[in-house]
């Protein structure tokens, strides 16, 4: 049976950055994308999306080709397995803050990884990367380093690390819309350097993880490290969780959702508007993501998929899908 929820898909801009890396190295980009089930024609359409599994497979392929966990974009090569060694090296730190400070002391042993520093000011802690040694650092590596650090610190702290905000040194790209799903916190653009900001009190959180637990966490890297997580506490994320029930039953109405969230329908509309979205838009994103996942899996015909998602006929679904993604459903089948 198809899943009763729709995992967030990723904007094609994430894949485009990796494809540009491959082009720069003279690799067979079409062959690499074909191996992970991504049609090269999707790169040209700004509304295209990919599944998390496809993005993870692409990273794994590039890791194999570069033998570098920063894909050749760090200060020096970072051979595969470095992340694993670092994580095991941090085991045994009594608190989260001690683990971060221990990583700071690894600086001379990890020449390829940008230096990390821990700063505290008032009730805020900031984990910051120094990118001054990298000429023209690209957003792909910045976001990857922040995501890996966030995932590991959250795992070490017992499951998740709630962030106050994320700071990045590049300008906002309006076509990249997955920050909420990745970090679950506001992102501040055009800052001096990349950083994760959270409550300083969390630095005293005990680290109580076994080596077996760490091995399990790292086993399917980068899936367990880079895959999107439902960290967000935004209203849009809460509405999405409520609406996803519509994939396996009746769609909740806006009034139903407002009542579930203990607010008036007017307040729900206003707050979603403040987050630049609406119930209708979130529902269409759920349908889009469910449709892309099914088309990539290839386990349903377009007619069956259209019927399951509530469309009266395949042609109506195809029109809606083209409106969501800019491409026909066939572009996602392989």
TIMAR-649411 format. One record per residue (C-alpha): x, y negated, z negated. Coordinates in steps of 0.001 Angstrom, whole numbers, plus 500000, padded with zeros to 6 digits. Last residue first. Example, Ala and Ser with C-alpha at 12.3 -4.5 7.8 and 13.67 -1.06 7.14 Angstrom:
// TIMAR-649411
513670501060492860 512300504500492200 
// end
This chain:
// TIMAR-649411
511949494159515014 508960492031514161 509376488435513010 509211486820516465 506109488925517179 504117486883514677 504372483846516983 506578480948515940 506263477453514440 506123478922510935 502844477856509350 501039476663512502 502242479723514410 500881481920511626 497522480154511715 497202480676515455 498251484320515120 495718484886512336 492906483484514453 493990485709517359 494054488779515121 490379488447514217 488164487547511263 491117486644509081 491071487728505441 494688488645504773 493949492355505098 492208491814508463 495139489857509875 497553492523508656 495514495292510266 495387493426513585 499085492564513432 499827496240512933 501135497227509543 504347498882508252 506810496670510109 508657495601506981 509511492278508629 505913491744509720 504646492605506244 507028490229504469 506239487443506936 502486487870506406 502763487859502617 504910484714502760 502483482919505078 499424483955503068 501047482716499869 502112479476501558 498542479022502831 497214479398499281 499747476841498036 498609474353500681 494936474801499811 495570474436496079 497519471228496713 501105469986497074 503368466988496604 504088467649492912 502143464490491999 499354465800494242 499369468971492149 498904466824489057 496021464898490605 494219467978491938 494487469808488615 493369466713486705 490281466429488918 489505470134488497 489573469591484711 492217471266482606 492584474424480539 494816476326482969 492219479068483483 489496476441483835 491495474634486510 492120477914488312 488434478833488389 487492475301489551 490070475511492351 488440478799493405 490077482157492719 490445484278495880 488570487570495575 490704490715495405 494129492128496276 495797489184498001 493519486777496110 495315487608492891 498156485547494322 496100482458493517 496817482588489791 500568483012490257 500550480223492848 498690477907490484 501320478488487800 504092477786490325 502405474562491445 502045473512487802 505785473777487331 507107476332484826 509464477891487338 511612480871486570 509841483307488916 513088484575490366 514638484275493806 517369486748494695 520966485570494316 522170487544491298 520125490729491285 520216490974495066 523902489955495318 524726492344493900 522887495643493505 524920497080490647 525705493781488901 522876493802486354 523171497583485874 526909497277485184 526153494483482727 523644496632480852 526157499492480712 528806497090479398 526453496142476581 524774492794475995 524402490809472795 525342487207473514 524136485012470656 522506481652471479 524680478865470069 525096477210473465 521299477171473718 521201474250471263 522803472078473963 519534472145475907 520208472490479639 521983470819482564 523498472826485432 526027470899487479 527243470117490993 529260466898491351 529004463105491570 525220463218492171 523607462795495604 520558464909494681 518761465587491386 516994468963491339 514059469459488958 513848472862487267 512641476381488025 516068477227489436 515469479462492440 511690479192492910 511728475436492310 514704475007494618 512954476770497506 511801473810499604 514620473138502038 513124471217504986 513272467854503212 517088468096502999 518162466065499977 521599464455500009 524633466318498662 526376466192495297 524015468521493408 522571468197489883 520176470756488407 517707469813485699 516425470660482229 517248474313482717 515677477293480998 518222480095480757 516687483508481324 516731487103480138 518670487600476942 521238484811476873 523716486879478901 521098487302481654 520417483563481700 524133482778481785 524581485228484678 521654483932486688 522571480275486199 526206480844487153 525237482814490271 522697480167491270 525083477254490730 527837478941492709 525461479829495562 523936476336495663 527358474730496017 528520477356498507 525573476835500854 525565473058500317 528906472661502026 532139471408500462 533826468854502758 537454469501501774 537553471540498595 539992470456495844 537615467793494488 534910470410493931 534928470368490105 532034472487488833 529926471288485896 528135473087483069 526270470337481218 524896470597477695 522300468122476450 521231467280472880 523623464359472562 526304464744475179 527952468103475712 530370469040478486 531419472473479712 533908472597482576 534219474852485595 537159474803487984 536373475670491631 536963479391492257 539877480338494517 542627479910491921 541000482348489477 543779483309487025 544718479687486328 541107478794485508 540368481758483226 540362479454480151 537216477720481422 535551481140481549 536276481552477848 534615478210477226 531475479462478979 531476482674476916 531963480762473666 529003478545474523 526803481585475170 527737483017471795 529821485875470375 531924486432473521 532237490196473833 531708490357477563 533182487386479426 535893489471481043 533233491907482284 531561489015484112 534871487825485532 535760491306486785 532394491671488548 532669488253490142 536152489132491414 534943492381492984 535194491088496521 538295488956496940 538044485198496244 540176483614498971 541453480116498104 539851476800497128 536459478147498196 534798478306501609 536126481645502853 532828483406502207 532852482530498484 532833486241497568 535624486863500065 536260490129501880 535329488015504927 533465490591507027 532212492658504097 531055489580502194 529385488344505364 527373491587505596 526388491407501925 525301487786502380 523133488801505361 521584491685503425 520708489295500589 519091486856503028 517053489664504599 515933490960501193 514904487444500151 512602487269503157 513186484821505966 511348481659507016 510953479581510176 509700475992509906 512816474424511439 512599476474514624 516007476835516306 517260479505513929 514175481641514607 515482482463518093 518310484463516500 515735487083515382 516460488225511834 516381491983511176 519544492331509069 521584493946511858 520027491592514402 521429488613512510 524948490053512647 524620490983516321 523291487570517297 526101485903515338 528869487891517029 531797486281515222 533942483372516370 534836482211512879 532989478923513241 530006480811514604 529901482931511424 529850479848509197 527160478322511386 525127481501510890 525487481183507115 524209477596507185 521385478619509531 520331481333507106 519644478846504323 518063476417506832 515619479204507743 513654478447504580 513436481279502045 510372483430501363 508705483536497971 507455486965497017 503825487514497881 501775489549495420 499515492591495777 502269494557497518 501249496459500674 500000500000500000 
// end
